Amino acid sequence: MIRRKLIRSVRAELSSIADPDKAAQMQSYMKSAMPFYGINKPERAKISKSLCQEQPLVNLVDFMDTLLALWRGAKRREERYVALDLAAHRVHKHHQVLETLSMYEEMITTGAWWDLVDEIASHRIGALLESFTPDMQPVVLGWSRSDDLWLRRTSIICQLRRKEHLDRELLYACIEPNLDRKEFFLRKAIGWALRDLAWSDPDEVVRYVREKGERLSPLSRREALKNVNRE
């Protein structure tokens, strides 16, 4: 069931500290068709934390229905940011289960921009992959060949910061169908994922970059080797 009181509270709290001047700057920077309230992350985080404490979404169905309603009905971008804040709050940790995958997939495909997608990919999808590996591996692999650019990007960057727990076979399998793609956000994602791996195993990244040669775009190669002192 949709907790409409919570959604009203989100909008009221955000409206109360809106800054029109910042809003215009933020919308321009983000190249967003959706306008902003003009609220910086620390102030927004305080609102999200307070609402989680006052109106927690105890039931999984309420959790998903309410966050999707807030997301779908968002008139300003911070409302979607708050939806992600609420999803990530520790009071809702028990809701990070496979059933939420459909919700996050919708958020990725409708969010369709890096500020929203990257947060979902690296935190929510990454957490599901870590907790439910056998179920999530084929999903992530399937996304790497999706018609949707942002699902492809998610498949590549969802293992960021996993360090020794990173599944290299899965990462490389997700990169492979995207090596010849021209989109900036895919080329950047490939480089970002490899650069992250280089923190723990630079020699492996050097080996991989050499193996793929010209199939890696200059952008991907440059990003991949940022943490490496040699080619």
One Martini backbone bead per residue (centre of mass of N, CA, C, O) as a GRO file, in nm:
protein
  231
    1MET     BB    1   0.098   0.035   0.020
    2ILE     BB    2   0.061   0.367  -0.004
    3ARG     BB    3   0.241   0.626   0.169
    4ARG     BB    4   0.118   0.937   0.145
    5LYS     BB    5   0.228   1.087   0.388
    6LEU     BB    6   0.525   1.059   0.314
    7ILE     BB    7   0.513   1.205   0.043
    8ARG     BB    8   0.412   1.472   0.157
    9SER     BB    9   0.655   1.516   0.343
   10VAL     BB   10   0.872   1.532   0.136
   11ARG     BB   11   0.760   1.781  -0.018
   12ALA     BB   12   0.740   1.975   0.222
   13GLU     BB   13   1.038   1.971   0.312
   14LEU     BB   14   1.161   2.059   0.044
   15SER     BB   15   0.999   2.324   0.002
   16SER     BB   16   1.099   2.473   0.272
   17ILE     BB   17   1.424   2.474   0.133
   18ALA     BB   18   1.411   2.611  -0.121
   19ASP     BB   19   1.636   2.718  -0.406
   20PRO     BB   20   1.606   2.874  -0.699
   21ASP     BB   21   1.900   2.937  -0.775
   22LYS     BB   22   2.012   2.651  -0.737
   23ALA     BB   23   1.813   2.505  -0.918
   24ALA     BB   24   1.913   2.620  -1.188
   25GLN     BB   25   2.206   2.522  -1.164
   26MET     BB   26   2.146   2.217  -1.129
   27GLN     BB   27   1.991   2.173  -1.392
   28SER     BB   28   2.219   2.259  -1.579
   29TYR     BB   29   2.439   2.061  -1.487
   30MET     BB   30   2.244   1.796  -1.528
   31LYS     BB   31   2.064   1.815  -1.778
   32SER     BB   32   1.757   1.861  -1.681
   33ALA     BB   33   1.415   1.843  -1.728
   34MET     BB   34   1.399   1.827  -1.433
   35PRO     BB   35   1.350   2.001  -1.174
   36PHE     BB   36   1.453   2.179  -0.884
   37TYR     BB   37   1.490   2.290  -0.553
   38GLY     BB   38   1.791   2.344  -0.431
   39ILE     BB   39   1.934   2.088  -0.272
   40ASN     BB   40   2.161   1.969  -0.084
   41LYS     BB   41   2.265   1.672   0.038
   42PRO     BB   42   2.274   1.723   0.349
   43GLU     BB   43   1.982   1.832   0.372
   44ARG     BB   44   1.845   1.590   0.245
   45ALA     BB   45   1.949   1.372   0.444
   46LYS     BB   46   1.800   1.481   0.691
   47ILE     BB   47   1.519   1.432   0.586
   48SER     BB   48   1.539   1.130   0.533
   49LYS     BB   49   1.614   1.042   0.820
   50SER     BB   50   1.368   1.155   0.966
   51LEU     BB   51   1.150   0.995   0.803
   52CYS     BB   52   1.251   0.712   0.878
   53GLN     BB   53   1.199   0.748   1.185
   54GLU     BB   54   0.889   0.841   1.164
   55GLN     BB   55   0.824   0.662   0.866
   56PRO     BB   56   0.852   0.362   0.839
   57LEU     BB   57   0.886   0.080   0.610
   58VAL     BB   58   0.802  -0.225   0.718
   59ASN     BB   59   0.672  -0.313   0.460
   60LEU     BB   60   0.751  -0.427   0.152
   61VAL     BB   61   0.512  -0.324  -0.012
   62ASP     BB   62   0.521  -0.036   0.095
   63PHE     BB   63   0.805   0.026   0.007
   64MET     BB   64   0.764  -0.011  -0.302
   65ASP     BB   65   0.508   0.156  -0.352
   66THR     BB   66   0.616   0.427  -0.237
   67LEU     BB   67   0.875   0.466  -0.401
   68LEU     BB   68   0.737   0.451  -0.679
   69ALA     BB   69   0.543   0.687  -0.638
   70LEU     BB   70   0.757   0.899  -0.590
   71TRP     BB   71   0.911   0.854  -0.854
   72ARG     BB   72   0.676   0.883  -1.066
   73GLY     BB   73   0.567   1.171  -0.923
   74ALA     BB   74   0.797   1.345  -0.982
   75LYS     BB   75   0.877   1.704  -1.014
   76ARG     BB   76   1.151   1.676  -0.863
   77ARG     BB   77   1.463   1.544  -0.826
   78GLU     BB   78   1.483   1.511  -0.513
   79GLU     BB   79   1.261   1.295  -0.491
   80ARG     BB   80   1.445   1.072  -0.606
   81TYR     BB   81   1.669   1.093  -0.404
   82VAL     BB   82   1.494   1.019  -0.160
   83ALA     BB   83   1.413   0.740  -0.252
   84LEU     BB   84   1.710   0.638  -0.229
   85ASP     BB   85   1.753   0.705   0.065
   86LEU     BB   86   1.528   0.523   0.176
   87ALA     BB   87   1.636   0.258   0.057
   88ALA     BB   88   1.929   0.287   0.218
   89HIS     BB   89   1.833   0.275   0.489
   90ARG     BB   90   1.874   0.086   0.774
   91VAL     BB   91   1.563   0.046   0.834
   92HIS     BB   92   1.559  -0.105   0.525
   93LYS     BB   93   1.752  -0.354   0.506
   94HIS     BB   94   1.534  -0.597   0.498
   95HIS     BB   95   1.452  -0.504   0.183
   96GLN     BB   96   1.715  -0.640   0.052
   97VAL     BB   97   1.565  -0.807  -0.196
   98LEU     BB   98   1.469  -0.964  -0.482
   99GLU     BB   99   1.188  -0.820  -0.506
  100THR     BB  100   1.331  -0.529  -0.575
  101LEU     BB  101   1.437  -0.548  -0.867
  102SER     BB  102   1.202  -0.424  -1.030
  103MET     BB  103   1.229  -0.143  -0.907
  104TYR     BB  104   1.523  -0.082  -0.991
  105GLU     BB  105   1.485  -0.121  -1.292
  106GLU     BB  106   1.287   0.110  -1.330
  107MET     BB  107   1.475   0.333  -1.222
  108ILE     BB  108   1.690   0.301  -1.437
  109THR     BB  109   1.513   0.338  -1.704
  110THR     BB  110   1.377   0.619  -1.599
  111GLY     BB  111   1.619   0.780  -1.507
  112ALA     BB  112   1.848   0.793  -1.732
  113TRP     BB  113   2.099   0.883  -1.537
  114TRP     BB  114   2.387   0.899  -1.354
  115ASP     BB  115   2.285   1.003  -1.071
  116LEU     BB  116   2.085   0.757  -1.043
  117VAL     BB  117   2.213   0.494  -1.156
  118ASP     BB  118   2.481   0.477  -0.990
  119GLU     BB  119   2.351   0.441  -0.715
  120ILE     BB  120   2.202   0.178  -0.779
  121ALA     BB  121   2.431   0.006  -0.889
  122SER     BB  122   2.656   0.030  -0.651
  123HIS     BB  123   2.438  -0.043  -0.418
  124ARG     BB  124   2.178  -0.208  -0.479
  125ILE     BB  125   2.282  -0.415  -0.690
  126GLY     BB  126   2.541  -0.491  -0.545
  127ALA     BB  127   2.399  -0.608  -0.292
  128LEU     BB  128   2.236  -0.826  -0.436
  129LEU     BB  129   2.477  -0.973  -0.559
  130GLU     BB  130   2.610  -1.046  -0.286
  131SER     BB  131   2.350  -1.194  -0.153
  132PHE     BB  132   2.240  -1.317  -0.464
  133THR     BB  133   2.434  -1.447  -0.676
  134PRO     BB  134   2.292  -1.678  -0.845
  135ASP     BB  135   2.048  -1.487  -0.928
  136MET     BB  136   2.212  -1.223  -1.036
  137GLN     BB  137   2.410  -1.300  -1.257
  138PRO     BB  138   2.209  -1.339  -1.503
  139VAL     BB  139   2.094  -1.056  -1.489
  140VAL     BB  140   2.350  -0.891  -1.534
  141LEU     BB  141   2.430  -1.028  -1.798
  142GLY     BB  142   2.174  -0.948  -1.951
  143TRP     BB  143   2.215  -0.637  -1.928
  144SER     BB  144   2.478  -0.624  -2.112
  145ARG     BB  145   2.249  -0.678  -2.371
  146SER     BB  146   2.072  -0.453  -2.367
  147ASP     BB  147   1.872  -0.195  -2.503
  148ASP     BB  148   1.963  -0.056  -2.241
  149LEU     BB  149   2.208   0.153  -2.146
  150TRP     BB  150   2.170   0.150  -1.822
  151LEU     BB  151   2.189  -0.153  -1.784
  152ARG     BB  152   2.467  -0.183  -1.897
  153ARG     BB  153   2.610   0.000  -1.698
  154THR     BB  154   2.529  -0.153  -1.444
  155SER     BB  155   2.677  -0.422  -1.509
  156ILE     BB  156   2.967  -0.284  -1.487
  157ILE     BB  157   2.933  -0.107  -1.190
  158CYS     BB  158   2.812  -0.308  -0.956
  159GLN     BB  159   3.129  -0.385  -0.838
  160LEU     BB  160   3.211  -0.158  -0.684
  161ARG     BB  161   3.422  -0.202  -0.408
  162ARG     BB  162   3.479  -0.530  -0.380
  163LYS     BB  163   3.750  -0.624  -0.452
  164GLU     BB  164   3.809  -0.945  -0.355
  165HIS     BB  165   3.488  -0.997  -0.441
  166LEU     BB  166   3.529  -0.978  -0.726
  167ASP     BB  167   3.386  -1.081  -1.036
  168ARG     BB  168   3.570  -1.110  -1.312
  169GLU     BB  169   3.408  -1.281  -1.503
  170LEU     BB  170   3.159  -1.098  -1.496
  171LEU     BB  171   3.285  -0.834  -1.578
  172TYR     BB  172   3.399  -0.928  -1.855
  173ALA     BB  173   3.124  -1.026  -1.965
  174CYS     BB  174   3.000  -0.729  -1.953
  175ILE     BB  175   3.209  -0.585  -2.133
  176GLU     BB  176   3.227  -0.733  -2.408
  177PRO     BB  177   2.942  -0.625  -2.546
  178ASN     BB  178   3.078  -0.306  -2.507
  179LEU     BB  179   3.348  -0.249  -2.663
  180ASP     BB  180   3.196  -0.148  -2.950
  181ARG     BB  181   3.077   0.085  -2.822
  182LYS     BB  182   3.010   0.452  -2.838
  183GLU     BB  183   2.915   0.524  -2.569
  184PHE     BB  184   3.020   0.714  -2.316
  185PHE     BB  185   2.884   0.558  -2.064
  186LEU     BB  186   3.031   0.290  -2.138
  187ARG     BB  187   3.326   0.370  -2.159
  188LYS     BB  188   3.343   0.486  -1.875
  189ALA     BB  189   3.258   0.232  -1.720
  190ILE     BB  190   3.490   0.052  -1.803
  191GLY     BB  191   3.715   0.231  -1.686
  192TRP     BB  192   3.609   0.241  -1.396
  193ALA     BB  193   3.612  -0.063  -1.331
  194LEU     BB  194   3.917  -0.101  -1.388
  195ARG     BB  195   4.024   0.112  -1.191
  196ASP     BB  196   3.914  -0.030  -0.941
  197LEU     BB  197   4.080  -0.291  -0.978
  198ALA     BB  198   4.369  -0.149  -0.968
  199TRP     BB  199   4.389  -0.114  -0.660
  200SER     BB  200   4.435  -0.444  -0.623
  201ASP     BB  201   4.519  -0.515  -0.958
  202PRO     BB  202   4.720  -0.379  -1.182
  203ASP     BB  203   4.831  -0.617  -1.353
  204GLU     BB  204   4.556  -0.710  -1.460
  205VAL     BB  205   4.483  -0.451  -1.611
  206VAL     BB  206   4.720  -0.448  -1.800
  207ARG     BB  207   4.660  -0.719  -1.930
  208TYR     BB  208   4.374  -0.649  -2.035
  209VAL     BB  209   4.445  -0.405  -2.208
  210ARG     BB  210   4.639  -0.558  -2.396
  211GLU     BB  211   4.443  -0.774  -2.495
  212LYS     BB  212   4.226  -0.565  -2.621
  213GLY     BB  213   4.335  -0.312  -2.720
  214GLU     BB  214   4.151  -0.151  -2.969
  215ARG     BB  215   3.875  -0.220  -2.834
  216LEU     BB  216   3.960  -0.008  -2.655
  217SER     BB  217   3.901   0.285  -2.578
  218PRO     BB  218   4.066   0.563  -2.494
  219LEU     BB  219   3.890   0.619  -2.248
  220SER     BB  220   3.905   0.342  -2.111
  221ARG     BB  221   4.212   0.326  -2.095
  222ARG     BB  222   4.266   0.582  -1.933
  223GLU     BB  223   4.094   0.505  -1.687
  224ALA     BB  224   4.223   0.226  -1.620
  225LEU     BB  225   4.535   0.368  -1.586
  226LYS     BB  226   4.534   0.582  -1.351
  227ASN     BB  227   4.648   0.359  -1.121
  228VAL     BB  228   4.887   0.329  -1.329
  229ASN     BB  229   5.245   0.355  -1.413
  230ARG     BB  230   5.187   0.147  -1.651
  231GLU     BB  231   5.130  -0.020  -1.972
   0.00000   0.00000   0.00000
